[in-house]
């Protein structure tokens, strides 16, 4: 196990209620015969994350029942309806005191981003002050790696559906972009039309 694998935890934001999908929780959408949240965990593990925390919100009980999330730390976010920012805060909070030095954050509804892209971002980790983001044709996207030195600042500014966007904008000069456009497609599963991406 490399230092990166021990020091960086995977953090999956999977609390969304799928409002534009008729209220179907995104974590339970099927992809290759498994719930999306299972797929997302598999991607992080294949990329080298041995510790994975999953933030649940919408239909959390059903997700726990139907998805195989063995060996993951499940984090409930009772405020999930207020937006992704609350899930990011809950997820980072769950890592406090674990000895982990960075969080690699991925979204449950981006199945076009696989282990190769995640491994590239993980490979750029270089300590607690790291700020690393996947980029697609030079444009910042997910996953994003936050060194522990940034967690308090991110938690303070993560509101609504913005997540860490404001914090990353403010610290743009410190963000290391890792191009992943050649190995991943960063689409979201947000609407009925997007369901064509699921297999």
TORKOL-4160 file (C-alpha; in steps of 0.2 Angstrom, whole numbers, padded with zeros to 4 digits, m for minus):
199
<pt num="1" X="0000" Y="0000" Z="0000"/>
<pt num="2" X="0007" Y="0017" Z="m0005"/>
<pt num="3" X="0007" Y="0032" Z="0006"/>
<pt num="4" X="m0006" Y="0040" Z="m0005"/>
<pt num="5" X="m0018" Y="0026" Z="m0002"/>
<pt num="6" X="m0016" Y="0026" Z="0017"/>
<pt num="7" X="m0017" Y="0045" Z="0019"/>
<pt num="8" X="m0031" Y="0049" Z="0006"/>
<pt num="9" X="m0049" Y="0044" Z="0009"/>
<pt num="10" X="m0062" Y="0043" Z="m0004"/>
<pt num="11" X="m0077" Y="0053" Z="m0001"/>
<pt num="12" X="m0093" Y="0050" Z="m0011"/>
<pt num="13" X="m0107" Y="0062" Z="m0011"/>
<pt num="14" X="m0123" Y="0052" Z="m0013"/>
<pt num="15" X="m0136" Y="0061" Z="m0004"/>
<pt num="16" X="m0146" Y="0068" Z="m0019"/>
<pt num="17" X="m0164" Y="0065" Z="m0021"/>
<pt num="18" X="m0165" Y="0066" Z="m0040"/>
<pt num="19" X="m0178" Y="0080" Z="m0040"/>
<pt num="20" X="m0177" Y="0081" Z="m0059"/>
<pt num="21" X="m0178" Y="0062" Z="m0060"/>
<pt num="22" X="m0195" Y="0061" Z="m0053"/>
<pt num="23" X="m0188" Y="0060" Z="m0035"/>
<pt num="24" X="m0178" Y="0044" Z="m0038"/>
<pt num="25" X="m0162" Y="0044" Z="m0027"/>
<pt num="26" X="m0147" Y="0045" Z="m0038"/>
<pt num="27" X="m0138" Y="0032" Z="m0027"/>
<pt num="28" X="m0150" Y="0019" Z="m0032"/>
<pt num="29" X="m0151" Y="0021" Z="m0051"/>
<pt num="30" X="m0145" Y="0005" Z="m0059"/>
<pt num="31" X="m0129" Y="0005" Z="m0069"/>
<pt num="32" X="m0121" Y="m0012" Z="m0075"/>
<pt num="33" X="m0134" Y="m0021" Z="m0064"/>
<pt num="34" X="m0129" Y="m0012" Z="m0048"/>
<pt num="35" X="m0134" Y="0004" Z="m0039"/>
<pt num="36" X="m0124" Y="0019" Z="m0044"/>
<pt num="37" X="m0117" Y="0021" Z="m0027"/>
<pt num="38" X="m0110" Y="0003" Z="m0028"/>
<pt num="39" X="m0102" Y="0008" Z="m0044"/>
<pt num="40" X="m0094" Y="0024" Z="m0037"/>
<pt num="41" X="m0087" Y="0014" Z="m0022"/>
<pt num="42" X="m0079" Y="0002" Z="m0034"/>
<pt num="43" X="m0071" Y="0016" Z="m0044"/>
<pt num="44" X="m0063" Y="0023" Z="m0029"/>
<pt num="45" X="m0057" Y="0006" Z="m0023"/>
<pt num="46" X="m0050" Y="0002" Z="m0040"/>
<pt num="47" X="m0041" Y="0019" Z="m0040"/>
<pt num="48" X="m0032" Y="0015" Z="m0024"/>
<pt num="49" X="m0043" Y="0022" Z="m0010"/>
<pt num="50" X="m0044" Y="0009" Z="0004"/>
<pt num="51" X="m0054" Y="0020" Z="0015"/>
<pt num="52" X="m0071" Y="0026" Z="0008"/>
<pt num="53" X="m0084" Y="0037" Z="0016"/>
<pt num="54" X="m0101" Y="0038" Z="0008"/>
<pt num="55" X="m0113" Y="0052" Z="0012"/>
<pt num="56" X="m0131" Y="0047" Z="0011"/>
<pt num="57" X="m0147" Y="0057" Z="0012"/>
<pt num="58" X="m0162" Y="0054" Z="0001"/>
<pt num="59" X="m0169" Y="0037" Z="0005"/>
<pt num="60" X="m0154" Y="0033" Z="0016"/>
<pt num="61" X="m0163" Y="0017" Z="0023"/>
<pt num="62" X="m0167" Y="0010" Z="0006"/>
<pt num="63" X="m0149" Y="0013" Z="0000"/>
<pt num="64" X="m0142" Y="0004" Z="0015"/>
<pt num="65" X="m0153" Y="m0010" Z="0012"/>
<pt num="66" X="m0151" Y="m0012" Z="m0007"/>
<pt num="67" X="m0133" Y="m0007" Z="m0010"/>
<pt num="68" X="m0118" Y="m0017" Z="m0004"/>
<pt num="69" X="m0107" Y="m0005" Z="0004"/>
<pt num="70" X="m0097" Y="m0017" Z="0015"/>
<pt num="71" X="m0081" Y="m0009" Z="0023"/>
<pt num="72" X="m0087" Y="0009" Z="0019"/>
<pt num="73" X="m0091" Y="0022" Z="0032"/>
<pt num="74" X="m0109" Y="0028" Z="0030"/>
<pt num="75" X="m0112" Y="0046" Z="0034"/>
<pt num="76" X="m0130" Y="0052" Z="0036"/>
<pt num="77" X="m0134" Y="0069" Z="0031"/>
<pt num="78" X="m0151" Y="0075" Z="0038"/>
<pt num="79" X="m0149" Y="0091" Z="0029"/>
<pt num="80" X="m0147" Y="0084" Z="0012"/>
<pt num="81" X="m0161" Y="0094" Z="0004"/>
<pt num="82" X="m0152" Y="0110" Z="0007"/>
<pt num="83" X="m0139" Y="0105" Z="m0006"/>
<pt num="84" X="m0122" Y="0097" Z="m0009"/>
<pt num="85" X="m0113" Y="0109" Z="0002"/>
<pt num="86" X="m0121" Y="0100" Z="0017"/>
<pt num="87" X="m0115" Y="0083" Z="0011"/>
<pt num="88" X="m0098" Y="0090" Z="0009"/>
<pt num="89" X="m0097" Y="0097" Z="0026"/>
<pt num="90" X="m0104" Y="0080" Z="0034"/>
<pt num="91" X="m0092" Y="0070" Z="0024"/>
<pt num="92" X="m0077" Y="0081" Z="0029"/>
<pt num="93" X="m0083" Y="0081" Z="0047"/>
<pt num="94" X="m0083" Y="0062" Z="0047"/>
<pt num="95" X="m0065" Y="0061" Z="0042"/>
<pt num="96" X="m0060" Y="0072" Z="0057"/>
<pt num="97" X="m0049" Y="0062" Z="0069"/>
<pt num="98" X="m0046" Y="0047" Z="0058"/>
<pt num="99" X="m0028" Y="0052" Z="0054"/>
<pt num="100" X="m0032" Y="0054" Z="0035"/>
<pt num="101" X="m0023" Y="0069" Z="0028"/>
<pt num="102" X="m0034" Y="0072" Z="0012"/>
<pt num="103" X="m0051" Y="0068" Z="0005"/>
<pt num="104" X="m0054" Y="0063" Z="m0013"/>
<pt num="105" X="m0071" Y="0069" Z="m0017"/>
<pt num="106" X="m0082" Y="0061" Z="m0031"/>
<pt num="107" X="m0100" Y="0063" Z="m0035"/>
<pt num="108" X="m0112" Y="0047" Z="m0036"/>
<pt num="109" X="m0120" Y="0053" Z="m0052"/>
<pt num="110" X="m0104" Y="0054" Z="m0063"/>
<pt num="111" X="m0102" Y="0036" Z="m0069"/>
<pt num="112" X="m0092" Y="0041" Z="m0084"/>
<pt num="113" X="m0077" Y="0045" Z="m0073"/>
<pt num="114" X="m0068" Y="0029" Z="m0070"/>
<pt num="115" X="m0053" Y="0023" Z="m0060"/>
<pt num="116" X="m0040" Y="0029" Z="m0072"/>
<pt num="117" X="m0045" Y="0047" Z="m0069"/>
<pt num="118" X="m0047" Y="0045" Z="m0050"/>
<pt num="119" X="m0030" Y="0037" Z="m0049"/>
<pt num="120" X="m0022" Y="0052" Z="m0058"/>
<pt num="121" X="m0029" Y="0064" Z="m0046"/>
<pt num="122" X="m0024" Y="0053" Z="m0031"/>
<pt num="123" X="m0007" Y="0052" Z="m0038"/>
<pt num="124" X="m0005" Y="0071" Z="m0037"/>
<pt num="125" X="m0007" Y="0071" Z="m0018"/>
<pt num="126" X="0008" Y="0078" Z="m0010"/>
<pt num="127" X="0003" Y="0082" Z="0008"/>
<pt num="128" X="m0010" Y="0091" Z="0019"/>
<pt num="129" X="m0010" Y="0107" Z="0009"/>
<pt num="130" X="m0014" Y="0098" Z="m0008"/>
<pt num="131" X="m0028" Y="0105" Z="m0019"/>
<pt num="132" X="m0030" Y="0094" Z="m0034"/>
<pt num="133" X="m0044" Y="0094" Z="m0047"/>
<pt num="134" X="m0047" Y="0083" Z="m0062"/>
<pt num="135" X="m0049" Y="0094" Z="m0078"/>
<pt num="136" X="m0057" Y="0091" Z="m0094"/>
<pt num="137" X="m0050" Y="0100" Z="m0109"/>
<pt num="138" X="m0042" Y="0112" Z="m0096"/>
<pt num="139" X="m0059" Y="0115" Z="m0087"/>
<pt num="140" X="m0060" Y="0110" Z="m0068"/>
<pt num="141" X="m0071" Y="0096" Z="m0064"/>
<pt num="142" X="m0072" Y="0080" Z="m0053"/>
<pt num="143" X="m0065" Y="0072" Z="m0043"/>
<pt num="144" X="m0057" Y="0084" Z="m0032"/>
<pt num="145" X="m0044" Y="0081" Z="m0019"/>
<pt num="146" X="m0043" Y="0092" Z="m0003"/>
<pt num="147" X="m0029" Y="0091" Z="0009"/>
<pt num="148" X="m0034" Y="0092" Z="0027"/>
<pt num="149" X="m0027" Y="0110" Z="0029"/>
<pt num="150" X="m0041" Y="0116" Z="0018"/>
<pt num="151" X="m0056" Y="0106" Z="0026"/>
<pt num="152" X="m0061" Y="0120" Z="0039"/>
<pt num="153" X="m0061" Y="0133" Z="0026"/>
<pt num="154" X="m0071" Y="0123" Z="0014"/>
<pt num="155" X="m0084" Y="0118" Z="0027"/>
<pt num="156" X="m0086" Y="0136" Z="0031"/>
<pt num="157" X="m0090" Y="0141" Z="0013"/>
<pt num="158" X="m0099" Y="0126" Z="0007"/>
<pt num="159" X="m0117" Y="0131" Z="0005"/>
<pt num="160" X="m0132" Y="0126" Z="m0006"/>
<pt num="161" X="m0127" Y="0116" Z="m0021"/>
<pt num="162" X="m0110" Y="0126" Z="m0023"/>
<pt num="163" X="m0100" Y="0113" Z="m0013"/>
<pt num="164" X="m0082" Y="0119" Z="m0013"/>
<pt num="165" X="m0084" Y="0129" Z="m0029"/>
<pt num="166" X="m0081" Y="0146" Z="m0020"/>
<pt num="167" X="m0067" Y="0140" Z="m0010"/>
<pt num="168" X="m0058" Y="0133" Z="m0026"/>
<pt num="169" X="m0061" Y="0149" Z="m0035"/>
<pt num="170" X="m0053" Y="0159" Z="m0021"/>
<pt num="171" X="m0038" Y="0148" Z="m0021"/>
<pt num="172" X="m0037" Y="0145" Z="m0039"/>
<pt num="173" X="m0018" Y="0148" Z="m0040"/>
<pt num="174" X="m0015" Y="0134" Z="m0028"/>
<pt num="175" X="m0026" Y="0121" Z="m0037"/>
<pt num="176" X="m0016" Y="0108" Z="m0047"/>
<pt num="177" X="m0026" Y="0103" Z="m0063"/>
<pt num="178" X="m0024" Y="0085" Z="m0069"/>
<pt num="179" X="m0030" Y="0083" Z="m0086"/>
<pt num="180" X="m0042" Y="0068" Z="m0088"/>
<pt num="181" X="m0052" Y="0072" Z="m0103"/>
<pt num="182" X="m0043" Y="0058" Z="m0113"/>
<pt num="183" X="m0049" Y="0044" Z="m0101"/>
<pt num="184" X="m0066" Y="0050" Z="m0093"/>
<pt num="185" X="m0082" Y="0059" Z="m0098"/>
<pt num="186" X="m0088" Y="0071" Z="m0084"/>
<pt num="187" X="m0107" Y="0071" Z="m0088"/>
<pt num="188" X="m0120" Y="0071" Z="m0073"/>
<pt num="189" X="m0135" Y="0060" Z="m0072"/>
<pt num="190" X="m0147" Y="0075" Z="m0068"/>
<pt num="191" X="m0162" Y="0073" Z="m0079"/>
<pt num="192" X="m0172" Y="0059" Z="m0088"/>
<pt num="193" X="m0163" Y="0063" Z="m0104"/>
<pt num="194" X="m0146" Y="0059" Z="m0095"/>
<pt num="195" X="m0152" Y="0041" Z="m0091"/>
<pt num="196" X="m0146" Y="0036" Z="m0108"/>
<pt num="197" X="m0128" Y="0036" Z="m0100"/>
<pt num="198" X="m0133" Y="0021" Z="m0089"/>
<pt num="199" X="m0131" Y="0004" Z="m0094"/>
